[in-house]
Amino acid sequence: MHIPIAFIILAFIAQLISFAVFKRELSWVALVLIVIGFVGAYLSATVFHGGDPKLSLLDPVARATFEKHEQYAGYTVWISGVAALAKIISHFFLKRKL
């Protein structure tokens, strides 16, 4: 499932816009989008896509491509998790002064 990637990208765009607009509502939008993106990416990488028993049937190029895809999926989960945590901290614990 690649839908979480869209949520992560939209959260990034919302966060960039919020740097210029300074609206609390836009911060909420970015927060919700990044959390949904992280949860979706985590579930996609672990529950819905984890470990393919037929991997040995693939030719070496397809297997290498699949393994690289899994590696980047792991990176996406970790980076979006850190981004979600940073957004939660900035939204609830840091007060922005203009």
CORBEL-V549212 format. One record per residue. N is the residue number from 0. PSI is psi as a letter, one per 30 degrees, with the letter a starting at -180 (* if undefined). OMEGA is omega in whole degrees, 0 to 359 (* if undefined). D_FIRST is the distance of its C-alpha to the first C-alpha in whole Angstrom. Layout:
n=N psi=PSI omega=OMEGA d_first=D_FIRST
n=N psi=PSI omega=OMEGA d_first=D_FIRST
//
This chain:
n=0 psi=k omega=182 d_first=0
n=1 psi=g omega=180 d_first=4
n=2 psi=e omega=179 d_first=6
n=3 psi=f omega=178 d_first=7
n=4 psi=e omega=179 d_first=9
n=5 psi=e omega=178 d_first=11
n=6 psi=e omega=180 d_first=12
n=7 psi=e omega=179 d_first=13
n=8 psi=e omega=178 d_first=15
n=9 psi=e omega=177 d_first=16
n=10 psi=e omega=178 d_first=18
n=11 psi=e omega=180 d_first=19
n=12 psi=e omega=178 d_first=21
n=13 psi=e omega=179 d_first=22
n=14 psi=e omega=177 d_first=24
n=15 psi=e omega=179 d_first=25
n=16 psi=e omega=182 d_first=27
n=17 psi=f omega=176 d_first=28
n=18 psi=f omega=181 d_first=30
n=19 psi=e omega=188 d_first=32
n=20 psi=e omega=180 d_first=32
n=21 psi=h omega=176 d_first=33
n=22 psi=k omega=180 d_first=32
n=23 psi=e omega=180 d_first=31
n=24 psi=e omega=179 d_first=28
n=25 psi=e omega=175 d_first=26
n=26 psi=e omega=176 d_first=26
n=27 psi=e omega=180 d_first=25
n=28 psi=e omega=179 d_first=22
n=29 psi=e omega=180 d_first=21
n=30 psi=e omega=181 d_first=21
n=31 psi=e omega=181 d_first=19
n=32 psi=e omega=182 d_first=16
n=33 psi=e omega=178 d_first=16
n=34 psi=e omega=177 d_first=16
n=35 psi=e omega=178 d_first=13
n=36 psi=e omega=179 d_first=11
n=37 psi=e omega=181 d_first=13
n=38 psi=e omega=178 d_first=12
n=39 psi=e omega=179 d_first=8
n=40 psi=e omega=179 d_first=8
n=41 psi=e omega=180 d_first=11
n=42 psi=e omega=179 d_first=9
n=43 psi=e omega=184 d_first=6
n=44 psi=f omega=185 d_first=9
n=45 psi=e omega=187 d_first=11
n=46 psi=e omega=189 d_first=11
n=47 psi=f omega=188 d_first=8
n=48 psi=f omega=187 d_first=8
n=49 psi=k omega=172 d_first=12
n=50 psi=j omega=178 d_first=14
n=51 psi=j omega=182 d_first=15
n=52 psi=f omega=181 d_first=18
n=53 psi=g omega=182 d_first=19
n=54 psi=e omega=181 d_first=18
n=55 psi=f omega=180 d_first=22
n=56 psi=f omega=182 d_first=22
n=57 psi=l omega=175 d_first=20
n=58 psi=l omega=186 d_first=23
n=59 psi=e omega=180 d_first=23
n=60 psi=e omega=178 d_first=22
n=61 psi=e omega=179 d_first=18
n=62 psi=e omega=179 d_first=19
n=63 psi=e omega=178 d_first=19
n=64 psi=e omega=179 d_first=17
n=65 psi=e omega=180 d_first=14
n=66 psi=e omega=177 d_first=16
n=67 psi=e omega=177 d_first=16
n=68 psi=e omega=178 d_first=12
n=69 psi=e omega=179 d_first=12
n=70 psi=e omega=180 d_first=15
n=71 psi=f omega=175 d_first=14
n=72 psi=e omega=177 d_first=11
n=73 psi=e omega=176 d_first=14
n=74 psi=e omega=181 d_first=15
n=75 psi=e omega=179 d_first=13
n=76 psi=e omega=182 d_first=13
n=77 psi=e omega=183 d_first=17
n=78 psi=e omega=179 d_first=17
n=79 psi=e omega=176 d_first=15
n=80 psi=e omega=177 d_first=17
n=81 psi=e omega=179 d_first=21
n=82 psi=e omega=178 d_first=20
n=83 psi=e omega=178 d_first=19
n=84 psi=e omega=178 d_first=22
n=85 psi=e omega=180 d_first=25
n=86 psi=e omega=178 d_first=24
n=87 psi=e omega=179 d_first=25
n=88 psi=e omega=182 d_first=28
n=89 psi=e omega=183 d_first=29
n=90 psi=e omega=187 d_first=28
n=91 psi=f omega=188 d_first=30
n=92 psi=f omega=180 d_first=33
n=93 psi=k omega=177 d_first=34
n=94 psi=k omega=182 d_first=36
n=95 psi=k omega=178 d_first=36
n=96 psi=k omega=180 d_first=39
n=97 psi=* omega=* d_first=40
//
